């Protein structure tokens, strides 16, 4: 979805980022800030819309975060703490996993690290320039992950506690946050605070029904560098006491447990599978058609839409039009049950099923017609 939304920005610039997969009780949808999608646009143009080199960029982003962690930690602590912290960070299974796909939250570790160092520099200098800097970074993170609001409150509390001029620093922090969130602020001013009202409604919905909000690790990705630094400090203390064997053992066990040495593809289909499926559909030269997927929660097949549009110059119908079409192409496991099991298939029902192809991975392209 990220690449698809960013591609649409080339055609029609937007003040909003990509939508979340959740809506409020009033049917309103939440959106991220556009910062992440803006950052993808030059990459898409540079790499001619190919997903693989764009994914490699995020692998390099994690490596850059690790190097930045090493550099800043060495400044504050010492060489050994910096080295151990970087190893713990870079070889974390979470960081390795996030190097393999494109996601807006992949920016959080680097931004969280910069916030941490900004707080340290503010503590040293009490300079208002760091209040502006921290406000800007916090605004960027909040636009990508709303759960960061709790951390934002903590950052503001620390900032004000150590401030010589609380009002002045609070003003600069707010100014930085406003600057970072300017696109969404402009959108809200233009649309009667649509997004602010939607976020508030989702918050009220969560209070009324706590089961709809699930807390998971990626809500705290901005803390990952801090955890690595804490771990690095512990290992450094052991190392300084000449306990070399425990430190080496811990590091090797950590790397072994976090890295699966057997090459495996992530769950789902590969880029080659998506491109192959799109090619099969393109060979049909379809008109007035739509696509769906029975592989995971992405039933509207955003990956398939991306390849069809930017590789084969074919554009399926919009997401909510699954009944006024001539054909529905579905990517599903071989011998899948093609009964109307979701909104997309149910909207087109009744239909006849034709299997167009099955690839080596065991995924088939089906054509549904009336």
Secondary structure as GFF3:
##gff-version 3
##sequence-region A 1 370
A	DSSP	alpha_helix	2	11	.	.	.	ID=ss1
A	DSSP	beta_strand	19	23	.	.	.	ID=ss2
A	DSSP	beta_strand	29	31	.	.	.	ID=ss3
A	DSSP	alpha_helix	35	46	.	.	.	ID=ss4
A	DSSP	alpha_helix	51	76	.	.	.	ID=ss5
A	DSSP	alpha_helix	79	90	.	.	.	ID=ss6
A	DSSP	alpha_helix	93	98	.	.	.	ID=ss7
A	DSSP	three_ten_helix	104	107	.	.	.	ID=ss8
A	DSSP	alpha_helix	108	125	.	.	.	ID=ss9
A	DSSP	alpha_helix	128	144	.	.	.	ID=ss10
A	DSSP	three_ten_helix	146	148	.	.	.	ID=ss11
A	DSSP	alpha_helix	149	161	.	.	.	ID=ss12
A	DSSP	alpha_helix	166	180	.	.	.	ID=ss13
A	DSSP	alpha_helix	182	190	.	.	.	ID=ss14
A	DSSP	alpha_helix	194	208	.	.	.	ID=ss15
A	DSSP	three_ten_helix	210	212	.	.	.	ID=ss16
A	DSSP	three_ten_helix	217	223	.	.	.	ID=ss17
A	DSSP	alpha_helix	224	240	.	.	.	ID=ss18
A	DSSP	alpha_helix	244	258	.	.	.	ID=ss19
A	DSSP	alpha_helix	271	283	.	.	.	ID=ss20
A	DSSP	beta_strand	289	293	.	.	.	ID=ss21
A	DSSP	alpha_helix	302	312	.	.	.	ID=ss22
A	DSSP	beta_strand	327	333	.	.	.	ID=ss23
A	DSSP	alpha_helix	343	348	.	.	.	ID=ss24
A	DSSP	beta_strand	352	358	.	.	.	ID=ss25
A	DSSP	beta_strand	363	369	.	.	.	ID=ss26
###
